[in-house]
Amino acid sequence: MATLQAYCVKCRTKRDIASPQPVFLANGRPATRGVCSVCGTTLLRMGESDAHAGLPKPDPASSAKPAKGAAKPSATRKAARKPAAKAKSAKPASKPKTSSSSGAAKKTKAKSAAQKASASAPADKASSSRPVGKLVIVESPAKARSVGQYLGAGYTVKASKGHVRDLLVSQLSVDVENDFEPKYRVPNDKRDTVKELKSAVDRASEIYLATDPDREGEAIAWHLMAATEMVNGKKRPIHRVVFHEITKPAVKEAFTRPRDLDLNLVNAQQARRILDRLVGYNITELLWEKVRNRLSAGRVQSIATRLIVDREREIRAFIPVEYWTLDARLRKQQRSGKDSQTPFLARLIKIGGKEVAFGKQGDVQPHLSLLEHSRYIVGDVKEGERQRKPSAPFTTSTLQQEASRRFGYNARRTMALAQQLYEGIDVGAEGSVGLITYMRTDSTNVSSQAQHEAHDYIVQRFGADFAPAKPPQYRTRTKGAQEAHEAIRPTAILHEPEGIKRWLTSDQFKLYTLIWQRFVASQMESALYKTRRVDIEAHPQQAKAPRYLLRASGSTIQFRGFLALYEDARDEDAAVDEDEGRVLPPMTAGEALDLLALLPEQHFTEAPHRYTEASLVRTLEEFGIGRPSTYAPIVAVIQDREYVVKEKDKRLRPTETGEVVNDLLVEHFPEIMNYQFTARMEDELDEISEGAREWRPMLRDFYQQFEPQIAHAKSTIIRVPQEEFIGRDCPVCGKPLVMRYGRFGKFIGCSDYPNCRHTEPFLESLGISCPQCGVEHGGVIVERRSRRGKTFFGCSRYPDCDFTSWQRPVAHPCPNCGGLLTEQTRSRLKCLNCGNAYRADQLQEAETA
């Protein structure tokens, strides 16, 4: 069957229909029923397809015909309406008839409803008591479809749709006096799911908990047992199964080797959750009291905020230092009958045997005249080879970093896409297939089977020279890495990205291609470079002048190796390697060279770069803070709380609120805000998961130090006034207007609250004049949100001016007509007036020229 699409109400766009089934509706019209390939929502597409051929078509007339002896609804409705319509002209004798007809109609409707209820009751009862055989519970509907497809008949696969129990939101939910006993409950939005799962559990002969293979997955399985009141026994055994990839062999293998629930992993997750609640709840309460409401704090998120605040203060305190370099453009001397030689650059590194250090321009000037009248002789030539090894397969953090550098994806978006690829994508005849292994991992290990498949593929596609003799082994550098896990890799090498592109969304295809190429490249030979380093001596004409030593280096690729398939995106903070790709002509010692020009250049030392999401995740990993499953939530939460904002260049900058909260926490909770302390807590959680430590004593030790700190902070911290005046007075009472924070974010209110309750919506101005009313009325473009939360841009004078745009306007006017330019993509701009399109970098170059 050809690929069919239908509109998905959840995704709000057209999606491929997974598991399409041709059907005829009750009225005889053809349609195709299935589910969304991305989110699992039921889809229905009207119209006939090739699959309808040969399918028996129902007779609409017969399907609509009522059963013998049943009352005709239309006739009943007509009988009920007819007397009422003729009431004005009817004789008095007909009134009792009308009354009796009306009563008969009511009795008929009541009887019909009663018959329907009695007819449906046995069916519902039979459905709820029907045995389900072997019950398998996973987290998501997409994963349920994939696993169910592999297990086949005899198994019923249900989805819990994530966690089914959690701590109460409205209170601490941890009984500190009762040895930190947690108080769990089923959230309101999960009650129907739990009810359905409990019904299935009661009817199951055997239960398999197939949640994700990590601590959180183990905890979800444990909560499922409690919420659905599962009891392990001979009549109804409960098994735990784990698999790191959703493929038929992996799933089948996992179900042949079930195990019991690992309570050590459960306790480690419980300890993390309770620890975070103890810190977060108590400090959040303190922030509401001492700073303002709607703030919150977390054990790990606060550390991430501190990293960004500390980096920002390094940048502010940085004083640039001037320094100079001196390069010489040289060329091999011309020979008769030969073409001119390509010039090259050599840098001055030593004067009279001492390292060069030019602090200012005046330090360079005395040497220029000497070097202009010097003889340049090749002193030493060193040639060699250099290998460049491929990068290891992706872990969670390296995938987030590379996706950020290459595509601009944030950590949350990357993990959402990886989750979809892991849980399963419908790829046609194969059905739903998990395309990558489990995406929350800090290990670079790869199974021997996957390495053999990669080796055979590399030999077939690139040749034997590109496949190493021995499978490469990569060392996991992350502290506390789970070595039992695998790196993120494709589940089947033969699922080439281009071959399955039509089944993937654009974002899914980009990420899958990245994972596929990185893994295959990791199993290929190293790239080989030929290097050449030339030391050049400059001999001044003056006898007492010192000798100058210059150096030129270059490298050219001899064997591409893994670079034939993949190359990492350059780290945005890494220095550019000027030698790579620079070609130096062959030279011999004693050879004379011609000087073409001296190129002194001024430089300044640079301040540390602000963090990007990628570099922040890398730093957290280096400190041992957080784990693969927490990186994306950490980065997202600090932005959601507005402690940190992402600038246009994708760099993270702390807000004023972020700095205030950070300073307060660092002063009063120095241990919790210490990088090493947070990393040590992660180590202790790892020890609990390994069974080497008990979770309650660990919490007890922590809380004995934390509780007095909270009490001391509450009694000593003076309330921090954080009123941001906006520069206007209240139109009601004349007092200054200030920025306030409410349940739905920022708003403007009167500083004399509660005496004056005047409020205004907060509109963030772009500082761009409205193209419709800006000249005449002074309207400016502001950022707004639609009812569904989507960002758009409109005039500040709405509703007097109705200008709107879904694309973000830019300040640069259209070069053609002077109209308003908007961002169509990250690199392309379009004029709303004349429709001309421009590349953003071209306009920037024209502006700076």
SESEBA-921108 format. One record per residue (C-alpha): residue in three letters; z, x, y. Coordinates in steps of 0.5 Angstrom, whole numbers, padded with zeros to 4 digits, always signed. Example, Ala and Ser with C-alpha at 12.3 -4.5 7.8 and 13.67 -1.06 7.14 Angstrom:
BEGIN
ALA+0016+0025-0009/SER+0014+0027-0002/
***
This chain:
BEGIN
MET+0000+0000+0000/ALA-0002+0003+0007/THR+0004+0004+0012/LEU+0006-0002+0016/GLN+0010-0003+0022/ALA+0014-0008+0025/TYR+0019-0008+0031/CYS+0026-0006+0030/VAL+0031-0010+0034/LYS+0036-0004+0033/CYS+0032+0002+0034/ARG+0028-0002+0040/THR+0021+0000+0038/LYS+0016+0000+0032/ARG+0018+0003+0026/ASP+0015+0004+0019/ILE+0017-0001+0014/ALA+0021+0002+0008/SER+0020-0001+0001/PRO+0015-0006+0003/GLN+0015-0013-0001/PRO+0009-0018+0000/VAL+0011-0025+0000/PHE+0009-0032+0002/LEU+0014-0036+0007/ALA+0016-0043+0005/ASN+0010-0045+0010/GLY+0005-0041+0006/ARG+0004-0036+0011/PRO+0003-0029+0008/ALA+0008-0023+0011/THR+0011-0017+0009/ARG+0019-0016+0008/GLY+0022-0009+0008/VAL+0027-0005+0012/CYS+0027+0000+0018/SER+0026+0007+0015/VAL+0030+0010+0020/CYS+0036+0005+0021/GLY+0036+0000+0015/THR+0035-0006+0019/THR+0031-0012+0015/LEU+0024-0012+0018/LEU+0019-0018+0017/ARG+0012-0017+0019/MET+0007-0023+0019/GLY+0000-0023+0016/GLU-0004-0021+0010/SER-0004-0014+0007/ASP-0008-0012+0001/ALA-0002-0012-0003/HIS-0002-0020-0003/ALA-0008-0020-0007/GLY-0007-0024-0014/LEU+0000-0026-0011/PRO+0001-0033-0013/LYS+0001-0037-0006/PRO+0006-0043-0006/ASP+0004-0050-0004/PRO+0007-0052+0003/ALA+0006-0059+0002/SER+0010-0059-0005/SER+0015-0054-0002/ALA+0016-0059+0004/LYS+0016-0065-0001/PRO+0023-0068-0002/ALA+0026-0069-0009/LYS+0026-0076-0012/GLY+0031-0081-0010/ALA+0033-0076-0004/ALA+0033-0079+0003/LYS+0027-0077+0008/PRO+0030-0074+0014/SER+0025-0076+0018/ALA+0025-0083+0016/THR+0033-0083+0017/ARG+0032-0080+0024/LYS+0026-0085+0026/ALA+0031-0091+0024/ALA+0036-0088+0028/ARG+0032-0088+0034/LYS+0028-0094+0033/PRO+0034-0099+0035/ALA+0036-0095+0041/ALA+0029-0095+0044/LYS+0028-0102+0043/ALA+0036-0104+0046/LYS+0033-0107+0052/SER+0028-0112+0049/ALA+0032-0114+0043/LYS+0035-0121+0042/PRO+0043-0121+0041/ALA+0042-0123+0034/SER+0039-0116+0032/LYS+0045-0112+0035/PRO+0049-0112+0029/LYS+0043-0110+0025/THR+0042-0104+0030/SER+0050-0103+0029/SER+0049-0103+0021/SER+0043-0098+0021/SER+0047-0093+0026/GLY+0052-0093+0021/ALA+0048-0092+0015/ALA+0045-0086+0018/LYS+0051-0083+0020/LYS+0053-0085+0012/THR+0047-0082+0010/LYS+0048-0075+0014/ALA+0055-0075+0012/LYS+0053-0076+0005/SER+0047-0071+0005/ALA+0052-0065+0008/ALA+0057-0067+0003/GLN+0052-0066-0003/LYS+0049-0059+0001/ALA+0056-0057+0001/SER+0058-0059-0006/ALA+0051-0056-0009/SER+0052-0049-0005/ALA+0060-0048-0007/PRO+0058-0047-0015/ALA+0053-0042-0013/ASP+0057-0038-0008/LYS+0063-0038-0013/ALA+0058-0036-0019/SER+0055-0030-0014/SER+0062-0028-0012/SER+0064-0027-0019/ARG+0058-0024-0022/PRO+0059-0017-0025/VAL+0056-0011-0021/GLY+0057-0006-0027/LYS+0057+0001-0025/LEU+0059+0001-0017/VAL+0057+0007-0013/ILE+0060+0007-0005/VAL+0057+0011+0000/GLU+0057+0012+0007/SER+0051+0009+0010/PRO+0045+0004+0008/ALA+0040+0009+0008/LYS+0044+0014+0003/ALA+0045+0008-0001/ARG+0038+0006-0001/SER+0036+0013-0003/VAL+0042+0014-0009/GLY+0040+0007-0011/GLN+0033+0009-0012/TYR+0035+0015-0017/LEU+0040+0011-0021/GLY+0036+0005-0023/ALA+0039-0001-0027/GLY+0046-0001-0028/TYR+0048+0001-0022/THR+0050-0003-0015/VAL+0050+0002-0009/LYS+0054-0001-0003/ALA+0055+0003+0004/SER+0062+0003+0007/LYS+0058+0005+0014/GLY+0063+0010+0016/HIS+0070+0010+0016/VAL+0074+0004+0014/ARG+0081+0006+0016/ASP+0084+0009+0022/LEU+0090+0010+0026/LEU+0092+0005+0031/VAL+0088+0006+0038/SER+0094+0002+0042/GLN+0100+0006+0039/LEU+0102+0013+0037/SER+0101+0011+0030/VAL+0105+0017+0027/ASP+0112+0016+0025/VAL+0115+0022+0027/GLU+0122+0020+0024/ASN+0119+0019+0018/ASP+0116+0025+0016/PHE+0110+0024+0020/GLU+0108+0018+0016/PRO+0101+0015+0019/LYS+0100+0008+0020/TYR+0093+0006+0018/ARG+0089+0000+0019/VAL+0082-0003+0018/PRO+0079-0004+0025/ASN+0076-0011+0027/ASP+0069-0009+0026/LYS+0070-0007+0019/ARG+0074-0013+0016/ASP+0068-0016+0013/THR+0065-0010+0010/VAL+0072-0008+0007/LYS+0072-0016+0004/GLU+0065-0015+0001/LEU+0067-0008-0002/LYS+0073-0011-0005/SER+0069-0017-0008/ALA+0065-0012-0011/VAL+0070-0007-0013/ASP+0074-0013-0017/ARG+0067-0015-0021/ALA+0066-0007-0022/SER+0066-0004-0029/GLU+0066+0003-0027/ILE+0067+0006-0019/TYR+0064+0012-0017/LEU+0066+0014-0010/ALA+0060+0018-0007/THR+0061+0020+0000/ASP+0060+0027+0003/PRO+0062+0033+0000/ASP+0067+0035+0005/ARG+0074+0034+0008/GLU+0072+0028+0012/GLY+0068+0025+0006/GLU+0074+0026+0001/ALA+0078+0022+0006/ILE+0073+0017+0007/ALA+0073+0016-0001/TRP+0081+0016-0001/HIS+0081+0011+0005/LEU+0076+0006+0001/MET+0081+0006-0005/ALA+0087+0004-0001/ALA+0083-0001+0003/THR+0080-0004-0003/GLU+0086-0004-0007/MET+0082+0000-0012/VAL+0087+0002-0018/ASN+0084+0007-0023/GLY+0085+0006-0030/LYS+0082+0005-0037/LYS+0079-0001-0036/ARG+0076+0001-0029/PRO+0076+0008-0028/ILE+0074+0011-0021/HIS+0070+0017-0021/ARG+0069+0022-0015/VAL+0062+0025-0015/VAL+0059+0030-0010/PHE+0052+0033-0008/HIS+0049+0037-0003/GLU+0042+0034-0003/ILE+0040+0027-0004/THR+0034+0028-0009/LYS+0034+0025-0016/PRO+0036+0032-0020/ALA+0042+0033-0016/VAL+0044+0026-0016/LYS+0043+0025-0023/GLU+0047+0032-0025/ALA+0053+0030-0020/PHE+0054+0023-0024/THR+0054+0027-0031/ARG+0060+0031-0028/PRO+0064+0027-0024/ARG+0071+0029-0022/ASP+0078+0026-0019/LEU+0079+0025-0012/ASP+0081+0032-0009/LEU+0088+0030-0005/ASN+0088+0037-0002/LEU+0082+0036+0002/VAL+0085+0029+0004/ASN+0091+0032+0006/ALA+0088+0037+0010/GLN+0084+0032+0014/GLN+0090+0027+0014/ALA+0093+0033+0018/ARG+0088+0035+0022/ARG+0087+0027+0024/ILE+0095+0027+0025/LEU+0095+0033+0029/ASP+0090+0031+0034/ARG+0093+0025+0035/LEU+0100+0028+0036/VAL+0097+0032+0042/GLY+0092+0027+0044/TYR+0096+0021+0045/ASN+0102+0025+0048/ILE+0098+0029+0053/THR+0094+0023+0055/GLU+0100+0019+0057/LEU+0102+0025+0061/LEU+0096+0025+0065/TRP+0096+0018+0066/GLU+0102+0019+0069/LYS+0101+0025+0073/VAL+0094+0025+0075/ARG+0090+0019+0074/ASN+0089+0014+0069/ARG+0083+0014+0064/LEU+0084+0021+0063/SER+0085+0024+0056/ALA+0086+0030+0052/GLY+0085+0033+0046/ARG+0087+0039+0042/VAL+0080+0043+0041/GLN+0076+0039+0046/SER+0081+0042+0052/ILE+0080+0049+0049/ALA+0072+0048+0050/THR+0074+0046+0057/ARG+0078+0052+0058/LEU+0072+0056+0056/ILE+0068+0053+0061/VAL+0073+0053+0067/ASP+0074+0060+0065/ARG+0067+0062+0065/GLU+0066+0059+0072/ARG+0072+0062+0075/GLU+0069+0069+0073/ILE+0062+0067+0076/ARG+0066+0065+0083/ALA+0070+0072+0083/PHE+0064+0076+0081/ILE+0062+0081+0086/PRO+0055+0084+0085/VAL+0054+0091+0085/GLU+0047+0094+0087/TYR+0044+0100+0083/TRP+0037+0103+0083/THR+0032+0105+0078/LEU+0026+0110+0079/ASP+0020+0109+0074/ALA+0013+0113+0074/ARG+0006+0110+0073/LEU+0003+0116+0069/ARG-0004+0117+0065/LYS-0007+0122+0060/GLN-0011+0127+0064/GLN-0018+0125+0064/ARG-0023+0128+0059/SER-0031+0129+0060/GLY-0035+0123+0057/LYS-0029+0119+0055/ASP-0026+0112+0058/SER-0021+0112+0063/GLN-0014+0112+0059/THR-0009+0106+0060/PRO-0003+0108+0065/PHE+0004+0107+0062/LEU+0011+0107+0065/ALA+0016+0112+0064/ARG+0023+0111+0067/LEU+0027+0117+0070/ILE+0034+0118+0066/LYS+0036+0125+0067/ILE+0036+0130+0073/GLY+0038+0137+0071/GLY+0041+0135+0065/LYS+0046+0129+0068/GLU+0045+0122+0067/VAL+0042+0118+0073/ALA+0046+0113+0077/PHE+0043+0111+0083/GLY+0048+0106+0087/LYS+0043+0105+0093/GLN+0037+0107+0096/GLY+0039+0113+0100/ASP+0041+0116+0093/VAL+0033+0115+0091/GLN+0030+0118+0097/PRO+0031+0125+0096/HIS+0028+0125+0090/LEU+0021+0122+0091/SER+0018+0127+0095/LEU+0020+0132+0090/LEU+0017+0128+0084/GLU+0011+0126+0088/HIS+0009+0134+0088/SER+0011+0135+0081/ARG+0008+0137+0074/TYR+0009+0132+0069/ILE+0009+0135+0062/VAL+0010+0132+0055/GLY+0016+0135+0052/ASP+0018+0131+0046/VAL+0014+0126+0042/LYS+0018+0122+0036/GLU+0015+0117+0032/GLY+0018+0112+0027/GLU+0018+0106+0024/ARG+0023+0100+0025/GLN+0024+0094+0021/ARG+0026+0087+0023/LYS+0029+0083+0018/PRO+0029+0075+0018/SER+0034+0071+0020/ALA+0039+0067+0015/PRO+0038+0060+0013/PHE+0041+0055+0018/THR+0048+0053+0018/THR+0051+0047+0023/SER+0052+0052+0029/THR+0045+0056+0028/LEU+0041+0049+0028/GLN+0044+0046+0034/GLN+0043+0053+0038/GLU+0036+0054+0036/ALA+0034+0046+0037/SER+0038+0047+0044/ARG+0034+0053+0046/ARG+0027+0051+0043/PHE+0027+0043+0044/GLY+0033+0042+0049/TYR+0036+0037+0044/ASN+0044+0037+0045/ALA+0048+0038+0039/ARG+0049+0030+0038/ARG+0042+0029+0038/THR+0041+0035+0033/MET+0046+0032+0028/ALA+0044+0025+0028/LEU+0037+0027+0026/ALA+0039+0032+0021/GLN+0043+0026+0018/GLN+0037+0022+0018/LEU+0033+0027+0014/TYR+0039+0029+0009/GLU+0040+0021+0007/GLY+0033+0020+0006/ILE+0026+0018+0009/ASP+0021+0014+0005/VAL+0015+0018+0004/GLY+0010+0013+0001/ALA+0010+0014-0007/GLU+0016+0018-0008/GLY+0020+0013-0004/SER+0026+0015+0000/VAL+0027+0022-0001/GLY+0033+0027+0002/LEU+0029+0032+0005/ILE+0034+0037+0007/THR+0041+0039+0004/TYR+0048+0037+0007/MET+0047+0039+0014/ARG+0055+0040+0016/THR+0056+0047+0013/ASP+0058+0054+0015/SER+0055+0058+0009/THR+0048+0062+0008/ASN+0048+0061+0001/VAL+0042+0059-0003/SER+0041+0057-0010/SER+0037+0061-0014/GLN+0033+0055-0016/ALA+0031+0054-0009/GLN+0030+0062-0008/HIS+0025+0062-0014/GLU+0021+0056-0011/ALA+0020+0059-0004/HIS+0018+0066-0008/ASP+0013+0062-0011/TYR+0010+0059-0005/ILE+0010+0065-0001/VAL+0006+0069-0006/GLN+0001+0063-0007/ARG+0000+0062+0001/PHE+0001+0069+0004/GLY+0000+0074-0002/ALA+0005+0078-0006/ASP+0006+0083+0000/PHE+0010+0078+0004/ALA+0015+0076-0002/PRO+0021+0081-0003/ALA+0022+0084-0010/LYS+0029+0082-0010/PRO+0031+0075-0007/PRO+0035+0076+0000/GLN+0042+0075+0000/TYR+0045+0073+0007/ARG+0053+0075+0009/THR+0056+0069+0012/ARG+0060+0072+0018/THR+0064+0065+0020/LYS+0071+0066+0019/GLY+0073+0061+0014/ALA+0066+0059+0011/GLN+0066+0054+0005/GLU+0062+0059+0001/ALA+0061+0053-0005/HIS+0056+0050+0000/GLU+0049+0052+0001/ALA+0046+0053+0008/ILE+0041+0048+0011/ARG+0035+0048+0007/PRO+0029+0043+0005/THR+0030+0040-0002/ALA+0023+0041-0004/ILE+0019+0047-0001/LEU+0013+0043-0003/HIS+0014+0038+0002/GLU+0011+0041+0007/PRO+0012+0039+0014/GLU+0004+0037+0016/GLY+0004+0033+0009/ILE+0009+0028+0011/LYS+0008+0028+0018/ARG+0006+0021+0018/TRP+0013+0019+0015/LEU+0017+0022+0020/THR+0018+0020+0028/SER+0016+0026+0033/ASP+0024+0028+0033/GLN+0025+0028+0026/PHE+0018+0032+0025/LYS+0020+0037+0030/LEU+0027+0039+0027/TYR+0025+0038+0019/THR+0019+0043+0021/LEU+0024+0048+0024/ILE+0029+0048+0018/TRP+0023+0048+0013/GLN+0020+0054+0017/ARG+0027+0058+0018/PHE+0028+0057+0011/VAL+0022+0060+0008/ALA+0022+0065+0013/SER+0029+0067+0011/GLN+0026+0069+0004/MET+0020+0073+0006/GLU+0019+0080+0007/SER+0021+0084+0014/ALA+0017+0085+0019/LEU+0015+0093+0020/TYR+0014+0096+0027/LYS+0011+0103+0029/THR+0015+0106+0034/ARG+0014+0112+0039/ARG+0018+0115+0044/VAL+0016+0120+0049/ASP+0020+0125+0053/ILE+0017+0127+0059/GLU+0019+0133+0064/ALA+0017+0133+0071/HIS+0017+0140+0074/PRO+0018+0140+0082/GLN+0014+0146+0086/GLN+0020+0148+0089/ALA+0024+0154+0085/LYS+0031+0151+0086/ALA+0029+0144+0084/PRO+0033+0141+0078/ARG+0028+0139+0072/TYR+0027+0131+0071/LEU+0027+0128+0065/LEU+0023+0121+0064/ARG+0023+0117+0058/ALA+0017+0112+0055/SER+0018+0108+0049/GLY+0014+0103+0046/SER+0013+0099+0039/THR+0007+0096+0036/ILE+0007+0091+0030/GLN+0004+0094+0023/PHE+0006+0088+0018/ARG+0008+0081+0021/GLY+0012+0079+0014/PHE+0016+0073+0016/LEU+0013+0073+0023/ALA+0007+0070+0020/LEU+0011+0064+0019/TYR+0017+0063+0024/GLU+0020+0067+0030/ASP+0027+0065+0033/ALA+0027+0063+0040/ARG+0030+0068+0045/ASP+0037+0067+0047/GLU+0037+0065+0054/ASP+0043+0070+0055/ALA+0040+0076+0052/ALA+0036+0081+0055/VAL+0029+0082+0055/ASP+0026+0088+0050/GLU+0021+0091+0055/ASP+0019+0096+0049/GLU+0017+0091+0044/GLY+0009+0090+0045/ARG+0009+0096+0049/VAL+0003+0100+0047/LEU+0003+0108+0049/PRO-0003+0112+0048/PRO-0002+0118+0043/MET+0001+0124+0046/THR+0003+0131+0044/ALA+0008+0136+0046/GLY+0006+0140+0052/GLU+0000+0135+0054/ALA+0000+0135+0062/LEU+0000+0128+0065/ASP-0003+0125+0072/LEU+0002+0121+0076/LEU-0001+0115+0079/ALA+0005+0112+0083/LEU+0013+0112+0083/LEU+0016+0105+0083/PRO+0023+0105+0086/GLU+0026+0098+0085/GLN+0033+0095+0087/HIS+0037+0091+0082/PHE+0044+0088+0082/THR+0049+0087+0077/GLU+0049+0079+0074/ALA+0055+0075+0074/PRO+0056+0072+0067/HIS+0052+0066+0065/ARG+0055+0059+0065/TYR+0055+0056+0058/THR+0049+0052+0055/GLU+0051+0047+0049/ALA+0048+0052+0044/SER+0052+0058+0047/LEU+0059+0054+0047/VAL+0058+0052+0040/ARG+0057+0060+0038/THR+0063+0062+0042/LEU+0067+0056+0039/GLU+0065+0059+0032/GLU+0066+0066+0034/PHE+0073+0064+0036/GLY+0074+0060+0029/ILE+0075+0054+0033/GLY+0073+0048+0030/ARG+0069+0047+0024/PRO+0061+0045+0023/SER+0063+0037+0023/THR+0067+0038+0030/TYR+0062+0042+0034/ALA+0058+0036+0036/PRO+0063+0031+0038/ILE+0067+0037+0042/VAL+0061+0038+0046/ALA+0060+0031+0047/VAL+0067+0029+0049/ILE+0068+0034+0054/GLN+0062+0031+0058/ASP+0063+0024+0056/ARG+0070+0025+0060/GLU+0067+0028+0066/TYR+0071+0034+0065/VAL+0064+0038+0064/VAL+0057+0036+0067/LYS+0050+0039+0065/GLU+0046+0041+0070/LYS+0039+0041+0071/ASP+0038+0048+0068/LYS+0042+0045+0062/ARG+0048+0050+0064/LEU+0055+0047+0063/ARG+0059+0046+0070/PRO+0066+0044+0070/THR+0068+0038+0075/GLU+0074+0038+0079/THR+0078+0033+0075/GLY+0076+0038+0069/GLU+0079+0044+0073/VAL+0085+0040+0075/VAL+0087+0038+0068/ASN+0085+0045+0065/ASP+0090+0048+0070/LEU+0096+0043+0068/LEU+0095+0044+0061/VAL+0095+0052+0061/GLU+0101+0052+0065/HIS+0105+0047+0061/PHE+0102+0048+0054/PRO+0100+0055+0054/GLU+0101+0056+0046/ILE+0096+0050+0045/MET+0091+0052+0050/ASN+0091+0059+0047/TYR+0084+0061+0043/GLN+0088+0065+0038/PHE+0093+0059+0037/THR+0088+0054+0036/ALA+0084+0058+0031/ARG+0090+0059+0027/MET+0091+0052+0026/GLU+0084+0052+0023/ASP+0086+0057+0018/GLU+0093+0053+0016/LEU+0088+0047+0015/ASP+0084+0051+0011/GLU+0090+0053+0007/ILE+0092+0046+0006/SER+0085+0044+0003/GLU+0086+0050-0002/GLY+0093+0047-0004/ALA+0096+0054-0001/ARG+0100+0050+0004/GLU+0104+0043+0005/TRP+0101+0039+0010/ARG+0108+0035+0012/PRO+0112+0042+0013/MET+0106+0045+0017/LEU+0106+0039+0022/ARG+0114+0039+0022/ASP+0113+0046+0025/PHE+0108+0045+0030/TYR+0112+0039+0033/GLN+0119+0042+0033/GLN+0115+0047+0039/PHE+0111+0041+0042/GLU+0116+0036+0043/PRO+0121+0040+0048/GLN+0114+0042+0052/ILE+0112+0035+0053/ALA+0119+0033+0055/HIS+0120+0039+0060/ALA+0113+0037+0063/LYS+0114+0030+0064/SER+0121+0032+0068/THR+0118+0038+0072/ILE+0110+0036+0073/ILE+0110+0033+0080/ARG+0104+0028+0081/VAL+0097+0031+0083/PRO+0094+0027+0088/GLN+0087+0027+0086/GLU+0084+0022+0092/GLU+0076+0024+0093/PHE+0075+0021+0100/ILE+0067+0019+0101/GLY+0067+0019+0109/ARG+0067+0012+0110/ASP+0072+0007+0112/CYS+0073+0000+0109/PRO+0069-0006+0112/VAL+0075-0010+0111/CYS+0081-0007+0114/GLY+0079+0000+0117/LYS+0082+0005+0112/PRO+0079+0010+0109/LEU+0075+0009+0102/VAL+0076+0013+0096/MET+0073+0014+0089/ARG+0077+0011+0084/TYR+0076+0011+0076/GLY+0076+0004+0072/ARG+0075+0002+0065/PHE+0067+0002+0066/GLY+0067+0009+0070/LYS+0067+0011+0078/PHE+0067+0006+0083/ILE+0069+0006+0091/GLY+0076+0002+0093/CYS+0080+0002+0099/SER+0086+0007+0100/ASP+0090+0002+0102/TYR+0090-0001+0095/PRO+0094-0006+0093/ASN+0094-0009+0100/CYS+0087-0009+0101/ARG+0083-0010+0094/HIS+0076-0008+0097/THR+0071-0005+0092/GLU+0064-0003+0092/PRO+0060+0000+0086/PHE+0059+0008+0086/LEU+0052+0009+0087/GLU+0050+0017+0086/SER+0044+0019+0091/LEU+0039+0023+0089/GLY+0038+0025+0097/ILE+0031+0022+0097/SER+0028+0017+0102/CYS+0026+0011+0099/PRO+0018+0010+0099/GLN+0018+0003+0101/CYS+0024+0002+0106/GLY+0026+0009+0108/VAL+0022+0011+0114/GLU+0024+0004+0117/HIS+0031+0002+0114/GLY+0033+0009+0112/GLY+0034+0007+0104/VAL+0035+0012+0099/ILE+0034+0013+0092/VAL+0040+0012+0088/GLU+0041+0012+0080/ARG+0043+0006+0077/ARG+0044+0003+0070/SER+0041-0003+0067/ARG+0045-0009+0063/ARG+0044-0005+0057/GLY+0046+0002+0060/LYS+0039+0005+0061/THR+0039+0009+0067/PHE+0034+0008+0072/PHE+0033+0009+0079/GLY+0032+0004+0085/CYS+0033+0003+0093/SER+0040+0003+0096/ARG+0039-0003+0100/TYR+0038-0007+0094/PRO+0037-0013+0094/ASP+0033-0012+0101/CYS+0029-0007+0098/ASP+0026-0008+0090/PHE+0024-0001+0089/THR+0025+0001+0082/SER+0023+0007+0077/TRP+0025+0009+0070/GLN+0023+0016+0071/ARG+0027+0020+0076/PRO+0024+0022+0082/VAL+0024+0029+0085/ALA+0024+0031+0092/HIS+0017+0035+0092/PRO+0012+0030+0096/CYS+0005+0029+0092/PRO+0001+0035+0095/ASN-0005+0030+0095/CYS-0002+0024+0099/GLY+0005+0026+0100/GLY+0007+0020+0096/LEU+0013+0020+0091/LEU+0013+0024+0085/THR+0017+0023+0078/GLU+0018+0026+0072/GLN+0014+0024+0066/THR+0016+0029+0062/ARG+0020+0036+0063/SER+0014+0040+0065/ARG+0010+0034+0068/LEU+0010+0030+0074/LYS+0006+0024+0077/CYS+0005+0021+0083/LEU+0007+0014+0084/ASN+0002+0013+0090/CYS-0005+0016+0088/GLY-0003+0017+0080/ASN-0005+0025+0080/ALA-0001+0029+0075/TYR+0002+0036+0076/ARG+0005+0041+0072/ALA+0012+0042+0075/ASP+0012+0050+0075/GLN+0005+0050+0079/LEU+0009+0046+0084/GLN+0015+0051+0084/GLU+0010+0057+0085/ALA+0006+0054+0091/GLU+0013+0052+0094/THR+0015+0059+0094/ALA+0009+0062+0095/
***
